[in-house]
């Protein structure tokens, strides 16, 4: 049985300035996105697009800037709305206290979608083409975020069999109960496995919106599965049908992905599209 090493959440202290590991994992996430997005520029159909519809590194940089705003604003508002609505309605100013923690992936996803709708319109790019470009570049950043959760010793897992070789005690939980290191499960499922699947899936000719749909379904299934090993939020616990809030939020995401994929399959948008290489 392992014990969480209780890593100092502050990676570097420069006088009054504290640089946190969690902030560094966000920077890592954005850096990974830039790396993968620049590789995507060399993939079809983006490589062969000409004229006003052509993609460039500048597009990637501006898209990332808009996405960062969407992640931060949407993630914070989503957490306040989905997980502690009563508290934040009573204390609205604390919505701004981001240093106290509290971000929601599903809220961040909504924020990113809104930011990319704006970006697509401002650049005259088809929305689904843009989202298909983005989708395979996102999972490694999600994995970086889960690494940050593990370093902070937060969002620990449910109680595990003490004989499980990687069962881990999280002193931050206030107990000596061996638990699943669910942050690592999510890193592997949402960050590694989902990236491999989407990257390979997107390398073949697909109809517009199908890569985006695959992301919604893939993340929804990965997160839904991981939630069985993750300790539910103490103030929410297990909700209806013995599911956590995270699982309930994944259900509409999975259904939306399936519907978008089927809708895209009925559209004939591949005529004349360059073949993937």
C-alpha positions as a printed Julia matrix, in Angstrom:
277×3 Matrix{Float64}:
   0.0    0.0     0.0
   1.37   3.38   -1.04
   1.12   6.79    0.59
   0.72  10.03   -1.3
   3.99  11.95   -0.93
   2.23  15.2     0.06
   4.03  17.36   -2.48
   4.23  21.05   -1.65
   1.68  22.68   -4.0
   4.08  25.63   -4.4
   6.71  24.7    -6.97
   8.74  27.89   -6.64
   8.65  30.83   -4.24
  10.06  34.12   -5.52
   9.59  36.57   -2.68
   5.85  37.26   -2.43
   5.23  35.43   -5.71
   4.28  31.75   -5.37
   4.32  29.59   -8.49
   2.03  26.6    -7.97
   2.4   23.2    -9.57
  -1.22  23.35  -10.66
  -0.56  26.57  -12.56
   2.46  24.95  -14.21
   0.32  22.02  -15.34
  -2.03  24.5   -17.01
   0.96  25.99  -18.83
   2.0   22.47  -19.81
  -1.52  21.84  -21.13
  -1.42  24.96  -23.3
   2.08  24.11  -24.53
   0.99  20.6   -25.52
  -1.97  22.06  -27.37
   0.31  24.38  -29.35
   2.64  21.5   -30.22
  -0.15  19.22  -31.42
  -2.08  21.99  -33.18
   0.99  22.88  -35.25
   1.26  19.21  -36.2
  -2.43  19.29  -37.17
  -1.66  22.08  -39.62
   0.26  19.47  -41.65
  -2.69  17.06  -41.72
  -5.45  16.93  -44.3
  -7.75  18.63  -45.01
  -6.09  21.61  -43.28
  -2.8   21.39  -45.17
  -4.48  21.7   -48.57
  -6.87  24.54  -47.76
  -6.07  27.67  -49.77
  -7.14  31.3   -49.84
  -9.3   32.78  -47.07
  -9.96  29.29  -45.69
  -6.26  28.47  -45.2
  -4.96  27.73  -41.7
  -1.83  29.29  -40.22
   0.18  29.3   -36.99
  -1.34  32.7   -36.19
  -4.79  31.07  -36.27
  -3.58  28.48  -33.76
  -2.19  31.13  -31.42
  -5.36  33.23  -31.52
  -7.55  30.16  -31.15
  -5.57  29.13  -28.06
  -5.93  32.6   -26.52
  -9.7   32.47  -26.99
  -9.76  28.9   -25.67
  -7.82  29.83  -22.53
 -10.41  32.5   -21.7
 -13.17  29.96  -22.32
 -11.52  27.34  -20.09
 -10.94  29.71  -17.17
 -14.27  31.57  -17.27
 -16.39  28.59  -18.22
 -14.59  26.23  -15.84
 -15.09  28.56  -12.88
 -18.71  29.43  -13.65
 -19.48  25.78  -14.37
 -18.12  24.72  -10.99
 -20.17  27.37   -9.21
 -23.33  26.42  -11.12
 -23.03  22.62  -11.21
 -21.42  21.86   -7.86
 -22.19  24.66   -5.36
 -25.03  26.8    -6.75
 -26.61  27.61   -3.38
 -23.32  28.71   -1.82
 -22.32  30.98   -4.7
 -25.79  32.47   -5.04
 -25.5   33.45   -1.39
 -21.88  34.6    -1.81
 -21.62  35.86   -5.42
 -18.35  37.75   -4.89
 -16.59  34.47   -4.06
 -17.1   33.39   -7.66
 -14.08  35.62   -8.33
 -11.93  33.88   -5.69
 -10.35  31.47   -8.18
  -7.28  31.0    -5.95
  -9.5   29.04   -3.55
  -9.91  26.35   -6.22
 -12.95  25.0    -7.99
 -13.01  24.35  -11.73
 -15.36  22.17  -13.77
 -14.37  20.4   -16.99
 -17.94  20.49  -18.3
 -18.18  24.23  -17.6
 -14.81  24.72  -19.28
 -16.05  22.78  -22.3
 -19.05  25.08  -22.64
 -16.75  28.08  -22.29
 -14.44  26.75  -25.02
 -17.37  26.1   -27.36
 -18.62  29.67  -26.9
 -15.12  31.08  -27.45
 -14.65  29.03  -30.6
 -18.03  30.07  -32.01
 -16.78  33.64  -31.71
 -13.39  32.74  -33.2
 -14.95  30.87  -36.14
 -17.19  33.81  -36.98
 -14.4   36.37  -36.63
 -12.15  34.39  -39.0
 -14.84  33.17  -41.37
 -14.08  29.52  -40.7
 -16.69  26.73  -40.55
 -17.4   25.99  -36.88
 -17.26  22.21  -37.2
 -14.06  22.32  -39.21
 -12.52  24.35  -36.41
 -13.76  21.99  -33.67
 -12.51  18.97  -35.63
  -9.12  20.65  -35.77
  -9.1   21.26  -32.02
 -10.51  17.98  -30.68
  -7.46  15.67  -31.07
  -5.19  18.32  -29.53
  -7.09  18.61  -26.25
  -6.69  15.29  -24.33
  -2.98  15.65  -23.36
  -3.86  18.96  -21.72
  -6.63  17.25  -19.77
  -4.07  14.7   -18.64
  -1.77  17.51  -17.48
  -4.63  18.87  -15.38
  -5.13  15.47  -13.75
  -1.41  15.38  -12.96
  -1.93  18.68  -11.17
  -4.79  17.13   -9.17
  -2.5   14.27   -8.12
   0.33  16.61   -7.1
  -2.13  18.59   -4.98
  -3.51  15.39   -3.45
  -7.06  16.42   -4.36
  -9.98  14.63   -6.02
  -8.75  11.36   -4.57
 -10.42   8.04   -5.25
 -12.88   5.86   -3.42
 -11.8    3.26   -0.89
  -9.84   0.43   -2.49
  -8.89  -3.1    -1.49
  -5.69  -2.77    0.61
  -4.23  -5.64   -1.43
  -4.42  -3.57   -4.61
  -0.73  -2.94   -5.41
  -1.28   0.73   -6.27
  -3.84   1.51   -3.56
  -2.78   4.78   -1.95
  -3.45   6.58    1.31
  -4.15  10.29    0.82
  -3.44  12.04    4.15
  -5.26  15.08    2.74
  -8.5   13.08    3.04
  -8.12  13.03    6.82
  -8.17   9.22    6.92
  -5.75   6.3     6.56
  -8.1    4.52    4.16
  -6.33   3.09    1.08
  -7.87   4.61   -2.03
  -7.81   4.38   -5.8
  -5.44   7.03   -7.27
  -8.3    8.13   -9.49
  -6.37  11.17  -10.75
  -3.93   8.76  -12.43
  -6.82   6.71  -13.85
  -8.24   9.88  -15.39
  -4.84  10.94  -16.69
  -4.5    7.61  -18.49
  -8.1    7.48  -19.76
  -8.8   11.13  -20.62
  -5.24  12.19  -21.35
  -3.48   9.25  -22.98
  -6.01   6.73  -24.29
  -8.46   9.35  -25.59
  -5.64  11.21  -27.35
  -4.39   8.05  -29.09
  -7.91   7.13  -30.24
  -8.77  10.62  -31.51
  -5.4   11.24  -33.15
  -5.66   7.99  -35.13
  -9.37   8.52  -35.86
  -8.77  12.03  -37.19
  -6.0   10.88  -39.56
  -8.57   9.19  -41.82
 -11.05  11.12  -43.99
 -14.07  12.01  -41.83
 -17.15  14.08  -42.4
 -17.19  17.45  -40.69
 -18.23  17.24  -37.02
 -17.45  13.52  -36.66
 -14.08  14.05  -34.98
 -15.74  16.5   -32.57
 -18.5   13.97  -31.93
 -15.91  11.27  -31.22
 -14.32  13.56  -28.62
 -17.64  14.11  -26.85
 -18.42  10.4   -26.75
 -14.86   9.38  -25.9
 -14.41  11.84  -23.06
 -17.9   11.16  -21.73
 -17.29   7.4   -21.58
 -13.79   7.81  -20.08
 -14.95  10.23  -17.39
 -18.12   8.24  -16.64
 -15.98   5.13  -16.08
 -13.37   6.93  -13.95
 -16.09   8.36  -11.71
 -16.75   4.86  -10.35
 -13.29   5.06   -8.75
 -13.35   8.73   -7.75
 -14.67   9.9    -4.39
 -17.79  12.02   -4.98
 -17.79  15.6    -3.74
 -18.5   15.5    -0.01
 -21.29  18.08   -0.2
 -23.05  16.21   -3.03
 -22.31  12.54   -2.48
 -23.95   9.95   -4.69
 -27.01  11.29   -6.5
 -29.99   9.61   -8.17
 -29.5    6.16   -9.69
 -26.28   5.81   -7.65
 -24.38   8.15   -9.96
 -22.14  11.11   -9.16
 -22.58  14.63  -10.49
 -19.69  14.02  -12.89
 -21.51  11.01  -14.34
 -24.77  12.89  -14.72
 -22.96  15.65  -16.59
 -21.36  13.08  -18.92
 -24.66  11.53  -20.01
 -25.89  14.51  -22.13
 -22.35  14.86  -23.46
 -22.34  11.26  -24.73
 -25.83  11.57  -26.22
 -24.9   14.84  -27.93
 -21.81  13.2   -29.41
 -23.81  10.29  -30.8
 -26.45  12.6   -32.3
 -23.83  14.87  -33.87
 -21.99  11.89  -35.37
 -25.2   10.49  -36.89
 -26.21  13.94  -38.17
 -22.78  14.39  -39.75
 -23.0   10.96  -41.37
 -26.15  12.02  -43.23
 -24.41  15.05  -44.75
 -22.46  14.84  -47.98
 -19.56  17.18  -47.23
 -16.62  15.03  -48.33
 -16.93  15.64  -52.07
 -13.73  17.19  -53.31
 -12.05  17.07  -49.9
  -8.35  16.16  -50.08
  -7.61  12.64  -48.92
  -5.67  12.18  -45.66
  -2.0   11.3   -46.05
